[in-house]
Amino acid sequence: MAAGAPLLGAQAAPSDRIRLGLIGAGGRARDLVREVRMARENAHIIAVCDVWRVNREAMAAQLARDFDAPPRQTTRYQELLAMRDVDAVLIATPDMTHPRILADAIAAGKDVYVEKPFAVDFAEGKMAYKAVKSSNRVVQVGTQRRSDAGFIGAAKAVQGGAIGKVTRVSMDYHFQSPRWRKDISNVRAEDVDWEAFQFGGKISGGFDARKLREWQLFRETTSGISGLWLCHLIDLAAWYLNDPYPRHAMTMGGVYLYKDGRQTSDVYQTMIEYTDCLVTFAMSLTNPDGGRNLWFGTKGTMDAEGLRITAAGAATPIERAPDVESHMANFLRCVRSRQTPRASVEAGFSHAVAGCMAAVSLETGRRVRFDAANLEIV
């Protein structure tokens, strides 16, 4: 980040308090609020934005209890960004909105914690990346494995040569429960700022309660597993291999079980090629088998979930990193210090490149390549 950046926002906060605005008031936002409180970094959430009155008012009531003062409320994130006493914002909105809100927040002079995925549309992700890079703002991307003691320990093991040269990675995640199902019986058109939810015309048609609450199922709002799930794990590849951009990607998938009008896959597999390493990621929403995260090196195999290395028939545990502060605490501390957070904008853009390549391959049925020199998917 640029030297000499201001400590906080345009107006100094009392007692060095960081004043936050929350954009999005759903389940992920509730987790972020809890993390702000647990961080104990003298940060208060003073404003909340959500297009749905029910979620917004419920969140406002929670924030009034948690931070001893009722927050201001709005359905338009631009109004929140215009509040001069907001130092930083937390973005927890549907996938397709992340880059635009991030770029607008940067333009408004705010520091930002933005949820993953960084982007599901490559052009918008590139736009947001360049906006952050040309600013002096602190940005933390919500890939929380970067602040997990076990995954940090696994990164150290790979980068320290514990399993030799890694040439293949196999990631599998499976569950069989309709986690996207939401109750829409209490969603009324008069309670929703539908124009704001349409996000400048990105979402077509009139009011649709299912699009609002089950946005994970529709192409207008997400790239499906490429955005919703791949970002969690492919971030490890760029991190552990110290290789920010894939060379190629190929993806297949479809709706094989849940014939419920969804447009995003319930069974999915992608192959993503980095320098001298092939990463495969498979996921199904149709099987309860759980997950595996295996790294194959010339000296042994690492289980990044089980935190052990197997070599010559013997298993050795991976040492967890000591005294790791939470992802939110890391962000808030960096807002004060102006240091770069663990999940920097570079890290966010890296997983967005991989996710967008996978999504383009799934949509077009072709193998895609990344032109790192020009930052383009071809």
N, C-alpha and C positions, 0 to 999 in steps of 0.2 A: 504494500500500500504506500501511497505517497507520503513523504515526510512532511511534517508540519500541518497535518490534517487536524481539524478541531476536535476537541475531546468528545463533545456530544453534538446536539443539534444547534439550530440557529439561536435558541434561547437557552441559557444555562439552567439546568435542573437543580432544585434544592437538594442539598446534602448529596450531590453527585448521583442523584437518582436517574436511572435510564427509563425514559417514558416510551412505552411501546404501543403500537397500534396493531390490532389483530384483524387480518383480512381472511374471512372464512371462519365459520363457527360450527363446523361439524365435528365428527369423532376425532379426526387427527388434530384439530385445533384444541380440543379438550386435553389431549395428551400434551400439547405444547404448553398450555396454561399450567398444567401440573409441573412440567419441567422448569418453567420460569420460577414457580414458587420454591421448588426443591433446590434450585441453583443458589439461592440466598445471595444474590448479587445486587440487592437494592434496585430491583427493576419492577415497575408497576405497569400494568396494561390499562391505558386510560381511554381507549377508543376501540370500537368493534364494528366491523362491516360484514354484513351477509345479506343476500337478496331475499332470504326467506325469514319472515317475521318470527316464526316459531323458534327457529334455531337462534336467531339474533337476540331475541329477548331472553331466552333461557341462558344464553352465554352471558348477557349483560347482568343478569341476576347473580350468576356464579361469580363474575368478576367483582361485583359490588361486595360480595361476601369475602372474597379472597384478598382484595386490595383496599377494602375499607372506603371505597367511593364508587358511585355508579359511573360507568364509562359513557362517553358519547356514542351514539348509534347512527349508522347510515347504511343505506343499501348500495351506495356508489363508492367504490374504492378511491376514486379520484378526490372525493370530498375528504376522506381520511388523510390522503397524502398531502392535502393542502393545509392540514393542521400544523401550525408552526411549532407547537410544543411537543409534537411526536418526533422522537429522536430516531427510532428504528421501527421496522414493521416485521411481522411474522406472517408469511403467506402460506395459507393452508386451503387453497381453492382447487377446483377440478384441474386436471393435468394441463389442458390446452391453454389455460390462462396464465401459467407461471411466468413465461418469458416476458410477456407484455407488461404484466403488473410489476415485475422486477425492474424492467427498463424504466417504467414510469416512476417507480420509487427512487431509482438512482437519479433521475432527472430532478426529482423533488428534494434531493439532498439527504435521503434517508439511508441508514444502514439497513441490511436485509437478512433475515433468515427465511430462505425459500425452500419449500418442501420438494422432495423428489417426485417425479423425474424433473430434471432441470428444464427439459423441453420434449415435446412429442412431434413438433414440426421443426425440421432442421433449420429452415431460413429464419424462423423466429428465435430459435436457440442461438444461432450465430449472431443475430442482432443484439440479443440480451448480453451475450458474452462480450461483444465489442463495447457495449455501453458500460459494462462494469469495468473492463480493462482501461477505458479512457477516463475513469473517475478515481476518486480517492476514498470510495466507500468500502466498508467492511461487509462482505457477503459470506454467509455460511449456507451451504446446501445440506438438506436434511438426510444425507446418507450416513446414518448414525453408526454403522459398523466402523467408521473411521474413529469413533470414540469408544469402542468396545475393547476392553483389556485383552480378551482372547484373540480377536482379529488383529489387534496391534501386535500381539506376540507371534501370530502366524506370519504376519508381514515380515517381522524381523527374522524369522526362521528362513523364509524363502530368500529374502534379500541377502542373508548371511551365508547362503550356499548350503544349508542343512540338507536339502534333497537334491543338490546338484542343479544342472540346467533343466529348467522346466520346459517341456515340449508339448504337454497336453494337460488340459483341465476339463473335468467333467462335473457339471452341476445339474442336479435333478431336484425338483420340488413338486410335491403332489399333495393335494387334499381333496376331500369329497364332501363339501358342504357349500350351500349357496350363500357364501359370505357377502355377496353383492345385494342380496334381497333386503329391501327396505319397506317399511310400512308407509304406504302413500294415502291411507284413508283420511289422514288429517291435513293433507296438502290441498289448499284452496287457492284458486287463481288470485283472489283479492289479497292474499297474504304474501304474494311473490312479486318482486320487481322483475318481471319477465324480460323486459327490454335490457336491463342490466345483465341478466343471466345469459342472454343471447350474445353478449360480448362483441358488439359491433357487427352483428350479422353472422357470426361463426356458427350459431345454432339456428337452424331453420324452423319455420312453422310456428304455430300458435302454442299457447300454454300446454305443457305436457309434464304431468307430475312425475312420470317415470324417468324422463330425461333429467329432471332436477335431482331426484333421489337415487337413481340407479345409473348415473352418468358413466360408470365403468363399463357399460355394455354397448356404447354407441360410438361410432367412428368420428362423429363431430366433436366429441369431448375427450377422447383418449385413443391411443394406439393399441389398447388392450395389454396383453402380457408384455409386449415390447417396452411399454412405458411403465405399467403398474408394478411389474415384478422383476423384469430383467435388470432394471437399474440398481436394485439392491445388491446383486451378485456380480454383474459385469464391472461394477466399480472396483471390485477387488482385483480384477485382472489388470486394469490400468495401474492400480496402486502397487500390487505385489511385483508385477513385472517391470514397473517403471517405464511403461510404454503407453503413452496417452491415447493413441489413435489406432483402431483396427485397420488392417489392410483390406479385408474382404468380409462379406457376410452373406449367408444363405439361410433362408427360413422357410419352414412349412408349418401348416396348422389349419384348424378349422373348428366348426361347431359340430362335434361328434355325438354329444349327449343331450345338452340342454337346448332343446328346440323351442325356445321361449321368446323368440323375436330378437334375441341378442345379435349384435353384429361383430363382436370380438370373440376370438377363439377360446374354446375350453380345453383344447389339446394343442400343444405348441412345441416346436423344437427349432433352435437356430444354431448354426455353426459360425463362429466369429474368429477370424484369423488375425493374430498379432504377429510380431516379428518372431519367426521360428517357433510359434506356439499356437496350437489350435484349441479354442475354448468352445465346448458344447454346453448349451443350456436347454434343458427340457422341462416342461411343466404340464401337468394335467390337473383339471378341476374335477376329475372323474374317478379318482383313486385316492385312498387314505394313507398311502405308503410313507409320507413324510419326505425328508430331504437328505441329500448327500452332496458333499462339496470336496472333491478329490483332486489333488495336484500331483501330477506324475513327473518326477524328475529322474535324472540319470543315476542318482544315489539312493532314491527311496520315494515313498509316496506319503503325502501329507493329507490328513483328514482335517480340513479347516473348521468343521463343525465340532468334531470330537476332540480336537486339539491334541493330535498325536501324529507321530511320524513312524512309519513302518519301513524298516530296512533290514535285509538279511534275516527276515523272519522274526525280528525283535521290534517291539513297539516302545517308543520313547515319548513321554508327554511333552507338550509345548508349554513353555513358561509364559504365563499371562503377564502383561505389562502392569507394573505397580502404580498405584495412586493416579488413576486416569480420571480427570474431571469429566462431567457429563458434556454431551454435545452442546446443550443450551448454555451451560456455564462457560464453556469455551468460547461460544459466540459473544456472550455478554462481556466477558473479560476482554475480548479483542475489540469490542466497541470502545472500551475505555483506553486500551493500550495502543490501538491502531495496528496491531499485528495481524497477520493473515491467519484465519481460522483453519482448523484441520481439514474440513471439506471445502476447499477454496472454489472459486469460480472455475479455475482450470479443471479441478476434479469433476465439477458438475457438468461442464461442457464435454469432458471426455466420456462420461457415461451416456450423455445425450447423443453424441456421435454414434456410439455403438447401438443404442436403442433405436435411433432413427434409421440407421442402416438396416437393422433387422426388420423394422416395420416396412420400409420401402421394398425390401426383398419379398416379404410376405405378400404385400399388395400387388407387386408386379410379376412375381414368379421368377425373378431373375437374380443372379449373383450380382452384388453391387460392390463397388470399390470406393475407397476414400482417398481423395487427393489432398494430402496433408499440407502441401505447399500452398494451395489456394483455398483450403478449408471448404471443400465441396464434395458432396456425394455424387458419384458418377456411375 
